[in-house]
């Protein structure tokens, strides 16, 4: 019986403070509460549409919507709102018709989800000059921003450089299309479009203009059901509200409903007995004058800052403390009185310092006392002058001291001159009998001496500062760490040289603009001539974050150990400048991108060369992934980073974005970096970098070699602008030959073509685990390349025999010889090489 009573009491105590989740379910992900009907684990959410994903592999943990939309959640309200981090879309031009960057921040909430973009809590904003954007899912929903000079006043988006409009009702998809007037790039190269929560719009726009924000806060509306309350309450089997809650439709003339606790109750209306009595929420039962906090026993009253009392309506209530004034019926009603602002409200003679609820008086320098006009019993009345001359320790006079109000003056006795201060010139004996000529000569001599000494000091100080500055940059850029790493690896010291600033300036003709070979996201590359007429490529890096210095030095030390014929060789570096520079071997024949896509070069590379370039590049990446002590992920594989020499030998270059991953780690979590069109989608959404991210980028490179098309092209139809989706859909629809480069189709048999295309398709799989490794890719390409070479050799032999025996004659032995050659060719394919 006693146990039964204890259990009843325990249930009652829990019921008084209703839980926001089902029993046994986690209530938070990091610092974000996840109330039912939402949940993280199976059995904790109402249905799959309300499932949340908590990524606790990072600190702090981050909450996301279900894997269909994968949007980061910032807050969940049971009153039908979810605040998320959303994407922006942008479109950037360097000159008319020349786009250098583009990103579509597509957000699809799916028709099966309970979410829509809130039409009452969000704004659709566009930033840019003479540019506009429209929602593709809602015709007429957009705005246009026009301006003569780029200027956004107070981030208010009134049309001058930034415009805004309303978000349509029941919208589930954010997808925009930009429009612009010619030459808008000259004022602002990039146009941006985004949804943003109305209460955070001005701060968000301000952050975007300052370059401090790439994600925006957005409010989503959610509903427990799609019916009206009238229809929902008639179908109790699917009705989402519990017995002690009520149905509500937040938006008029719109379907969908939520559940609310009755007046005077609070809690979770989606859980049985989830709404509990709350005196504070009902004005008729609230016992407090200002601040009321719900407790397990009812409520507790308190007073706001600057007030005192029990805070109860039936008690003493709240009263403002002395030194405060205002109303006690609001949270911040009692405000501090600034007695110093009104001389009638304070008793200070000179200086008044306001404090919370009071004030203090003080005296200026040279005076002492309590500073008050009404005096005090324990200190000197008001502010009295200090006689510094009465105490030698209180003045700096060498001979005579004259007291003044609040200070003192020093003077010299007769026959002396100077300021009379011990910390100044002091008093100097007059010398009226000295010859004026001697005085002039001594003055000139002292002047010349001071000039010479000053000039030498300035020169020495400038030279010292210059040397110290170079040493500082050397230490800052990790020179000591690099020397330590180089000395710890045998043979690396001979391979890697640390160049001086002077050597690189001479090599590049003081970084002449005419020596620029190319510019990228990580720096500018110059052509340099070293002593002995050795041509090199010198990469002058952009500014490095101090945190990246150790990583940069580690990269230099690792790349110094890399020795592969298809990787651009690192010859050395310079660390004496504010940003470090790297010295590579010079590759003379440009980039693979130029040979594939530049006008007039579309068909300049044969299929045999293309296959060999792909094989060599794959071998280099496989070497980086699996053949060195610490694997390296390139992270920016693309045709512009594949250099070609005069023999079309491939050289993988630009390791500015590369990262090292120990063998015992399957991945590292890092900020997303890469080139649009080549970027691994799995890495983009999860921030988890693996060696399969390079495999995906290499797959895009293979498709470029097969089709001769760019990864992103506005000349193709809108649905085919992305080369990957264009290529895969062509394979799935059995129209592959329509997208392959004409020269490739003419030079390769269909079996070999399908083999390479199938390999590219496998590299482009959405899930990294389903992609082959670079080692497997390299081996498969090498096998295909040998097939091409052997086929070419057999054809040449047959042609030679035909020419020797006469093309117009058919000898009985010809067929036998051809059969023998074909048999020899087939046998050679089975022999390991």
DAWO-V53970 format. One record per residue. N is the residue number from 0. RES is the residue in one letter. PHI is phi in degrees with one decimal (none if undefined). D_CENTER is the distance of its C-alpha to the mean C-alpha in whole Angstrom. Layout:
{{N/RES/PHI/D_CENTER} {N/RES/PHI/D_CENTER}}
//
This chain:
{{0/X/none/63} {1/X/-63.6/61} {2/X/-61.1/58} {3/X/-61.7/58} {4/X/-65.7/58} {5/X/-62.7/55} {6/X/-63.8/53} {7/X/-62.2/54} {8/X/-62.1/53} {9/X/-61.4/50} {10/X/-64.0/49} {11/X/-66.1/50} {12/X/-66.5/47} {13/X/-71.4/44} {14/X/-65.4/45} {15/X/-68.6/45} {16/X/-116.0/41} {17/X/-65.9/40} {18/X/-76.9/37} {19/X/-92.7/34} {20/X/-129.7/34} {21/X/-71.7/37} {22/X/-56.5/39} {23/X/79.2/37} {24/X/-102.8/33} {25/X/-65.9/30} {26/X/-94.6/29} {27/X/-134.4/26} {28/X/-121.3/23} {29/X/67.0/21} {30/X/-106.2/22} {31/X/-106.4/22} {32/X/-76.8/26} {33/X/-116.6/27} {34/X/-79.4/30} {35/X/-63.6/33} {36/X/-82.9/33} {37/X/-80.2/29} {38/X/-171.5/29} {39/X/-103.2/27} {40/X/-92.8/30} {41/X/-58.7/33} {42/X/89.3/36} {43/X/-105.1/33} {44/X/-120.6/32} {45/X/-65.6/35} {46/X/-155.8/34} {47/X/-58.6/31} {48/X/-65.3/30} {49/X/-102.4/29} {50/X/-73.5/27} {51/X/-116.3/24} {52/X/-119.0/22} {53/X/-104.5/21} {54/X/-89.2/19} {55/X/-98.1/20} {56/X/-83.6/19} {57/X/-118.2/16} {58/X/-123.7/16} {59/X/-75.6/17} {60/X/-58.3/18} {61/X/-122.9/16} {62/X/-102.1/18} {63/X/-130.8/18} {64/X/-69.2/21} {65/X/-56.8/23} {66/X/-61.5/22} {67/X/-64.6/23} {68/X/-111.2/20} {69/X/53.6/18} {70/X/-108.8/16} {71/X/-73.2/15} {72/X/-98.2/18} {73/X/-103.1/18} {74/X/-164.3/22} {75/X/-123.4/25} {76/X/-113.9/28} {77/X/-72.5/31} {78/X/-90.6/32} {79/X/92.9/30} {80/X/-134.2/27} {81/X/-132.1/23} {82/X/-99.4/20} {83/X/-127.3/17} {84/X/-94.9/13} {85/X/-109.5/14} {86/X/-100.6/12} {87/X/-104.3/13} {88/X/-110.6/15} {89/X/-143.2/15} {90/X/-142.9/18} {91/X/-124.0/18} {92/X/-127.5/21} {93/X/-95.1/22} {94/X/-163.3/26} {95/X/-54.0/28} {96/X/79.3/28} {97/X/-110.0/25} {98/X/-84.8/22} {99/X/-112.4/19} {100/X/-161.0/16} {101/X/-157.0/16} {102/X/-147.7/15} {103/X/-101.2/17} {104/X/-80.1/15} {105/X/-60.2/18} {106/X/-127.1/19} {107/X/-115.3/22} {108/X/-82.1/24} {109/X/65.6/27} {110/X/-66.6/31} {111/X/-83.1/31} {112/X/-85.8/29} {113/X/-84.8/30} {114/X/-100.6/27} {115/X/-140.7/27} {116/X/-69.3/25} {117/X/-64.9/26} {118/X/-84.9/28} {119/X/-104.0/29} {120/X/-111.1/26} {121/X/-121.3/24} {122/X/-130.1/24} {123/X/-94.9/23} {124/X/-119.1/21} {125/X/-131.6/21} {126/X/-114.6/20} {127/X/150.3/21} {128/X/-107.1/25} {129/X/51.6/27} {130/X/-140.7/25} {131/X/-147.6/25} {132/X/-148.2/24} {133/X/-130.0/26} {134/X/-78.3/26} {135/X/-70.5/27} {136/X/-88.2/29} {137/X/-144.1/31} {138/X/-64.7/33} {139/X/87.9/33} {140/X/-96.6/30} {141/X/175.7/27} {142/X/-151.4/28} {143/X/-129.2/28} {144/X/-109.4/27} {145/X/-126.4/29} {146/X/-163.1/29} {147/X/-81.8/31} {148/X/-129.1/28} {149/X/-68.1/25} {150/X/-156.3/25} {151/X/-110.2/23} {152/X/-79.8/26} {153/X/55.0/24} {154/X/52.1/22} {155/X/-87.2/25} {156/X/53.6/24} {157/X/-98.6/28} {158/X/118.3/28} {159/X/-94.0/27} {160/X/86.3/24} {161/X/-157.2/23} {162/X/-125.7/25} {163/X/-146.0/25} {164/X/-153.2/27} {165/X/-78.2/28} {166/X/-91.5/27} {167/X/-63.5/30} {168/X/-69.0/32} {169/X/56.0/31} {170/X/-83.2/28} {171/X/-118.4/26} {172/X/-140.7/24} {173/X/-104.9/22} {174/X/-149.3/22} {175/X/-114.6/22} {176/X/-128.9/24} {177/X/-88.3/24} {178/X/-132.5/27} {179/X/-151.6/27} {180/X/-91.3/30} {181/X/-52.5/30} {182/X/72.0/29} {183/X/-65.4/26} {184/X/-62.8/24} {185/X/-68.6/26} {186/X/-91.7/25} {187/X/-143.1/21} {188/X/-65.9/20} {189/X/-115.9/17} {190/X/-108.9/19} {191/X/-127.5/16} {192/X/-139.8/18} {193/X/-165.4/17} {194/X/-86.5/19} {195/X/-149.9/18} {196/X/-60.2/21} {197/X/-60.4/23} {198/X/-74.6/23} {199/X/-121.5/20} {200/X/-65.1/20} {201/X/-63.0/21} {202/X/-66.2/18} {203/X/-64.8/15} {204/X/-62.0/17} {205/X/-61.1/17} {206/X/-64.4/13} {207/X/-63.3/12} {208/X/-65.4/15} {209/X/-83.0/13} {210/X/77.0/10} {211/X/-107.6/9} {212/X/-149.0/8} {213/X/-126.1/7} {214/X/-120.8/9} {215/X/-125.6/13} {216/X/-75.7/16} {217/X/-133.2/18} {218/X/-102.1/22} {219/X/-104.9/24} {220/X/-87.1/28} {221/X/-130.1/29} {222/X/-132.1/33} {223/X/-73.4/35} {224/X/-152.4/37} {225/X/-92.3/38} {226/X/-85.7/41} {227/X/-78.6/43} {228/X/-59.5/44} {229/X/-61.7/47} {230/X/-72.0/47} {231/X/-65.4/45} {232/X/-68.6/47} {233/X/-86.0/50} {234/X/-119.3/48} {235/X/-67.8/48} {236/X/-70.1/47} {237/X/-109.9/44} {238/X/-64.4/43} {239/X/-87.6/40} {240/X/-91.4/42} {241/X/-85.2/44} {242/X/-65.0/47} {243/X/-99.8/46} {244/X/-136.9/44} {245/X/-131.3/44} {246/X/-88.2/42} {247/X/-144.7/40} {248/X/-110.3/39} {249/X/-62.0/36} {250/X/-115.5/36} {251/X/-69.0/40} {252/X/56.9/41} {253/X/-140.6/38} {254/X/-76.6/39} {255/X/100.7/37} {256/X/-139.8/38} {257/X/-129.1/36} {258/X/-114.2/39} {259/X/-130.2/39} {260/X/-74.0/41} {261/X/-64.1/45} {262/X/-55.5/45} {263/X/88.5/45} {264/X/-126.8/43} {265/X/-146.1/40} {266/X/132.6/38} {267/X/-110.0/37} {268/X/-75.2/39} {269/X/-98.2/38} {270/X/-113.8/40} {271/X/-56.0/43} {272/X/57.0/45} {273/X/-78.6/41} {274/X/-97.3/42} {275/X/-118.7/44} {276/X/-58.2/46} {277/X/-136.9/44} {278/X/-60.3/46} {279/X/-68.5/43} {280/X/-81.5/42} {281/X/-111.7/46} {282/X/-58.0/47} {283/X/-75.3/51} {284/X/-109.7/50} {285/X/-68.1/48} {286/X/-86.0/50} {287/X/-98.9/47} {288/X/-77.9/47} {289/X/-130.2/44} {290/X/-105.9/41} {291/X/-127.3/42} {292/X/-124.1/40} {293/X/-69.1/41} {294/X/-129.0/43} {295/X/-67.3/45} {296/X/-100.8/48} {297/X/138.0/47} {298/X/-156.5/45} {299/X/-131.8/45} {300/X/-103.2/45} {301/X/-152.5/44} {302/X/-105.5/44} {303/X/-74.1/41} {304/X/-56.0/40} {305/X/86.7/43} {306/X/-132.4/46} {307/X/-138.7/48} {308/X/128.9/50} {309/X/-82.8/50} {310/X/74.8/48} {311/X/-96.3/50} {312/X/-67.3/52} {313/X/-95.0/56} {314/X/-123.1/55} {315/X/-77.7/54} {316/X/70.2/51} {317/X/-127.4/49} {318/X/-131.2/50} {319/X/-70.2/48} {320/X/-67.9/49} {321/X/-61.4/51} {322/X/90.9/48} {323/X/-122.7/47} {324/X/-147.8/47} {325/X/128.7/47} {326/X/-99.9/47} {327/X/-91.9/46} {328/X/-92.0/46} {329/X/-128.7/42} {330/X/-60.7/39} {331/X/-113.0/39} {332/X/-74.1/42} {333/X/-87.8/43} {334/X/-113.7/42} {335/X/-63.5/43} {336/X/-86.0/46} {337/X/-87.7/45} {338/X/-64.4/48} {339/X/-72.3/48} {340/X/-73.4/47} {341/X/-127.2/51} {342/X/-61.7/53} {343/X/-73.5/56} {344/X/-97.0/53} {345/X/-132.4/53} {346/X/-116.2/56} {347/X/-87.5/54} {348/X/-82.2/56} {349/X/-126.7/53} {350/X/-102.5/50} {351/X/-124.2/48} {352/X/-118.7/45} {353/X/-76.2/44} {354/X/-128.4/43} {355/X/-64.5/42} {356/X/83.2/46} {357/X/-162.1/48} {358/X/-158.0/48} {359/X/-131.2/49} {360/X/-107.5/51} {361/X/-146.4/51} {362/X/-108.8/53} {363/X/-71.5/51} {364/X/-58.2/52} {365/X/90.1/55} {366/X/-128.8/56} {367/X/-143.1/57} {368/X/136.6/58} {369/X/-86.8/56} {370/X/74.1/55} {371/X/-102.7/57} {372/X/-81.8/60} {373/X/-96.6/62} {374/X/70.8/62} {375/X/-153.5/61} {376/X/-88.0/64} {377/X/-111.6/62} {378/X/-133.6/61} {379/X/-62.7/62} {380/X/-67.1/62} {381/X/61.7/60} {382/X/-114.0/58} {383/X/-111.6/61} {384/X/-64.3/61} {385/X/-91.2/60} {386/X/-87.4/63} {387/X/-65.7/61} {388/X/-72.5/64} {389/X/-73.8/66} {390/X/-129.9/64} {391/X/-62.1/63} {392/X/-73.7/60} {393/X/-96.5/59} {394/X/-133.2/59} {395/X/-114.9/59} {396/X/-84.9/62} {397/X/-82.8/64} {398/X/-128.4/67} {399/X/-105.0/68} {400/X/-124.4/65} {401/X/-119.9/66} {402/X/-75.5/64} {403/X/-130.4/62} {404/X/-65.6/61} {405/X/81.9/58} {406/X/-160.8/58} {407/X/-157.9/60} {408/X/-130.0/61} {409/X/-108.0/63} {410/X/-145.2/66} {411/X/-109.5/68} {412/X/-70.8/72} {413/X/-58.4/74} {414/X/85.1/74} {415/X/-129.8/70} {416/X/-141.7/67} {417/X/132.3/63} {418/X/-87.7/61} {419/X/74.3/63} {420/X/-102.3/60} {421/X/-72.1/59} {422/X/-98.9/55} {423/X/-128.5/56} {424/X/-78.2/59} {425/X/74.4/62} {426/X/-116.0/65} {427/X/-114.9/67} {428/X/-66.0/71} {429/X/-66.8/72} {430/X/-130.0/73} {431/X/-72.0/75} {432/X/-86.4/78} {433/X/-71.1/75} {434/X/-69.3/76} {435/X/-60.3/74} {436/X/-64.2/74} {437/X/-64.2/72} {438/X/-59.8/70} {439/X/-64.9/68} {440/X/-63.0/69} {441/X/-63.1/67} {442/X/-62.1/64} {443/X/-64.8/64} {444/X/-60.5/64} {445/X/-63.3/61} {446/X/-63.3/59} {447/X/-63.5/59} {448/X/-61.7/58} {449/X/-62.4/55} {450/X/-63.1/54} {451/X/-64.3/54} {452/X/-62.7/53} {453/X/-63.6/50} {454/X/-63.4/49} {455/X/-63.9/49} {456/X/-64.9/47} {457/X/-62.2/44} {458/X/-62.6/44} {459/X/-63.8/44} {460/X/-66.7/41} {461/X/-63.2/39} {462/X/-64.6/40} {463/X/-63.9/39} {464/X/-63.6/36} {465/X/-64.7/35} {466/X/-66.5/36} {467/X/-62.9/34} {468/X/-64.5/31} {469/X/-66.5/31} {470/X/-64.9/31} {471/X/-62.0/29} {472/X/-64.2/26} {473/X/-61.7/28} {474/X/-69.4/27} {475/X/-60.6/24} {476/X/-83.6/23} {477/X/82.5/25} {478/X/-59.8/28} {479/X/-64.5/30} {480/X/-64.8/28} {481/X/-64.9/28} {482/X/-59.8/32} {483/X/-63.3/32} {484/X/-67.2/30} {485/X/-65.2/32} {486/X/-66.9/36} {487/X/-85.2/35} {488/X/-118.6/35} {489/X/-65.8/38} {490/X/86.8/38} {491/X/-71.5/35} {492/X/-60.1/36} {493/X/-74.9/38} {494/X/-83.7/35} {495/X/-115.8/33} {496/X/-114.5/34} {497/X/-95.3/32} {498/X/-83.7/33} {499/X/-93.0/33} {500/X/-60.1/32} {501/X/-62.8/35} {502/X/-60.4/36} {503/X/-73.6/33} {504/X/-63.9/34} {505/X/-66.0/37} {506/X/-64.1/36} {507/X/-103.5/33} {508/X/55.6/36} {509/X/58.9/34} {510/X/53.8/31} {511/X/-62.4/33} {512/X/-60.4/31} {513/X/-70.8/33} {514/X/-91.0/32} {515/X/-69.5/29} {516/X/-92.9/28} {517/X/-180.0/25} {518/X/-132.0/21} {519/X/-138.1/18} {520/X/-69.3/14} {521/X/-111.8/15} {522/X/157.0/18} {523/X/-115.2/22} {524/X/-107.5/25} {525/X/-112.6/28} {526/X/-86.9/32} {527/X/-125.8/34} {528/X/-118.7/37} {529/X/-85.6/38} {530/X/-53.0/42} {531/X/88.9/44} {532/X/58.9/42} {533/X/-84.5/40} {534/X/-88.0/37} {535/X/-134.0/33} {536/X/-111.0/30} {537/X/-114.2/28} {538/X/-99.5/24} {539/X/-93.9/23} {540/X/-72.4/19} {541/X/-76.3/17} {542/X/-57.6/16} {543/X/-102.5/15} {544/X/-67.3/13} {545/X/-52.6/16} {546/X/-67.6/15} {547/X/-85.3/15} {548/X/-62.8/18} {549/X/-60.1/20} {550/X/-64.6/18} {551/X/-62.5/19} {552/X/-65.0/22} {553/X/-61.0/23} {554/X/-64.2/22} {555/X/-62.0/24} {556/X/-64.1/27} {557/X/-69.6/26} {558/X/-65.0/26} {559/X/-66.2/29} {560/X/-85.7/31} {561/X/-72.5/30} {562/X/-137.1/33} {563/X/-140.3/33} {564/X/-64.8/35} {565/X/-107.7/32} {566/X/-122.4/29} {567/X/-57.1/29} {568/X/-77.9/31} {569/X/-84.4/29} {570/X/-91.7/32} {571/X/170.6/30} {572/X/-154.8/28} {573/X/-127.3/28} {574/X/-117.6/27} {575/X/-90.2/29} {576/X/-108.8/26} {577/X/-60.7/23} {578/X/-120.8/21} {579/X/-71.4/23} {580/X/-123.3/24} {581/X/-116.0/25} {582/X/-117.0/29} {583/X/-115.6/29} {584/X/-65.4/32} {585/X/-93.0/33} {586/X/-111.7/33} {587/X/-90.6/35} {588/X/-101.3/35} {589/X/78.2/31} {590/X/-103.5/29} {591/X/-61.5/30} {592/X/-58.2/28} {593/X/-63.5/30} {594/X/-74.8/33} {595/X/-85.7/32} {596/X/-109.3/31} {597/X/-66.0/32} {598/X/-60.7/35} {599/X/91.8/39} {600/X/-107.5/37} {601/X/-56.2/36} {602/X/-120.4/39} {603/X/-79.0/40} {604/X/-107.7/39} {605/X/-72.2/41} {606/X/-63.3/40} {607/X/-61.8/41} {608/X/-67.8/39} {609/X/-60.6/36} {610/X/-65.7/37} {611/X/-66.7/37} {612/X/-60.6/34} {613/X/-62.3/32} {614/X/-63.5/34} {615/X/-65.7/33} {616/X/-64.7/30} {617/X/-63.2/30} {618/X/-62.2/32} {619/X/-65.0/30} {620/X/-66.9/27} {621/X/-62.3/29} {622/X/-61.4/30} {623/X/-64.4/27} {624/X/-77.5/26} {625/X/-137.6/30} {626/X/-117.8/32} {627/X/-118.5/30} {628/X/-60.6/30} {629/X/-121.2/26} {630/X/-57.3/25} {631/X/-119.2/22} {632/X/-97.1/20} {633/X/-64.3/19} {634/X/73.9/16} {635/X/-148.1/17} {636/X/-73.4/20} {637/X/-163.0/22} {638/X/-66.9/25} {639/X/-73.2/24} {640/X/-100.5/23} {641/X/-107.6/27} {642/X/-90.8/29} {643/X/-125.5/33} {644/X/-91.9/36} {645/X/-65.7/39} {646/X/-96.7/40} {647/X/61.6/37} {648/X/-79.0/36} {649/X/-79.6/32} {650/X/-132.7/30} {651/X/-75.1/27} {652/X/-134.5/24} {653/X/59.3/21} {654/X/-100.8/20} {655/X/-62.9/17} {656/X/-101.5/14} {657/X/-66.8/17} {658/X/-134.8/17} {659/X/-93.6/20} {660/X/-128.7/21} {661/X/-59.3/24} {662/X/-60.3/27} {663/X/-83.3/27} {664/X/-116.0/24} {665/X/-72.5/23} {666/X/-162.2/19} {667/X/-128.6/16} {668/X/-95.4/13} {669/X/-149.6/10} {670/X/-61.0/6} {671/X/-68.0/8} {672/X/-147.0/9} {673/X/159.6/12} {674/X/-116.3/15} {675/X/-59.3/15} {676/X/104.7/19} {677/X/-106.8/19} {678/X/-72.7/16} {679/X/-63.9/17} {680/X/-62.0/17} {681/X/-65.3/17} {682/X/-65.8/14} {683/X/-62.3/12} {684/X/-86.7/13} {685/X/-106.8/14} {686/X/63.8/11} {687/X/-97.2/15} {688/X/-93.5/15} {689/X/-132.0/19} {690/X/-65.5/22} {691/X/-72.7/22} {692/X/-66.6/19} {693/X/-67.2/21} {694/X/-62.2/24} {695/X/-61.6/22} {696/X/-60.6/21} {697/X/-66.4/25} {698/X/-60.0/26} {699/X/-62.6/25} {700/X/-62.0/26} {701/X/-60.9/29} {702/X/-65.6/29} {703/X/-59.1/29} {704/X/-66.4/32} {705/X/-73.0/34} {706/X/-100.2/33} {707/X/71.6/33} {708/X/-101.1/30} {709/X/-79.0/26} {710/X/-58.8/24} {711/X/-127.7/23} {712/X/-142.7/26} {713/X/-83.8/27} {714/X/-78.8/31} {715/X/-82.3/31} {716/X/-55.4/31} {717/X/-55.5/28} {718/X/-73.1/29} {719/X/-114.2/29} {720/X/-65.9/26} {721/X/-84.9/24} {722/X/-62.0/26} {723/X/-61.9/25} {724/X/-65.2/27} {725/X/-62.1/29} {726/X/-69.1/31} {727/X/-66.2/31} {728/X/-63.7/33} {729/X/-65.8/35} {730/X/-67.7/36} {731/X/-64.4/36} {732/X/-98.0/39} {733/X/57.1/41} {734/X/-127.6/40} {735/X/-62.1/38} {736/X/-63.0/41} {737/X/-70.9/40} {738/X/-105.5/36} {739/X/-79.3/37} {740/X/-55.5/38} {741/X/-56.9/41} {742/X/-65.8/42} {743/X/-64.0/41} {744/X/-59.3/43} {745/X/-75.6/46} {746/X/-103.2/45} {747/X/-125.9/44} {748/X/-76.9/46} {749/X/-64.0/45} {750/X/-63.7/45} {751/X/-65.3/42} {752/X/-61.1/40} {753/X/-65.5/40} {754/X/-64.6/39} {755/X/-67.6/36} {756/X/-63.4/35} {757/X/-64.5/35} {758/X/-61.7/33} {759/X/-61.8/30} {760/X/-62.6/30} {761/X/-66.8/30} {762/X/-66.1/27} {763/X/-96.1/25} {764/X/-62.8/26} {765/X/-64.4/23} {766/X/-96.0/24} {767/X/-61.2/23} {768/X/-63.4/26} {769/X/-87.0/28} {770/X/-86.2/27} {771/X/-72.1/30} {772/X/-79.1/29} {773/X/-65.2/28} {774/X/-65.0/32} {775/X/-67.6/33} {776/X/-61.7/32} {777/X/-63.1/33} {778/X/-64.1/37} {779/X/-66.9/37} {780/X/-66.2/36} {781/X/-63.1/39} {782/X/-62.7/42} {783/X/-64.5/41} {784/X/-65.1/41} {785/X/-62.8/44} {786/X/-61.4/46} {787/X/-62.6/45} {788/X/-65.1/47} {789/X/-66.2/50} {790/X/-60.7/50} {791/X/-64.2/50} {792/X/-65.0/53} {793/X/-62.7/55} {794/X/-61.5/55} {795/X/-65.1/56} {796/X/-64.2/59} {797/X/-62.3/60} {798/X/-64.9/60} {799/X/-64.7/62} {800/X/-64.5/65} {801/X/-62.8/65} {802/X/-66.6/66} {803/X/-68.2/68} {804/X/-94.8/70} {805/X/97.4/70} {806/X/-72.8/68} {807/X/-93.1/71} {808/X/-111.1/73} {809/X/-119.2/72} {810/X/-97.0/73} {811/X/-59.7/74} {812/X/-78.0/72} {813/X/-62.4/69} {814/X/-61.9/68} {815/X/-65.6/68} {816/X/-65.3/66} {817/X/-62.9/63} {818/X/-60.7/63} {819/X/-65.0/64} {820/X/-63.1/60} {821/X/-62.5/59} {822/X/-63.8/60} {823/X/-61.6/59} {824/X/-64.6/55} {825/X/-66.1/55} {826/X/-63.2/56} {827/X/-63.7/53} {828/X/-67.9/50} {829/X/-90.3/51} {830/X/-84.3/52} {831/X/-62.5/49} {832/X/-125.6/48}}
//
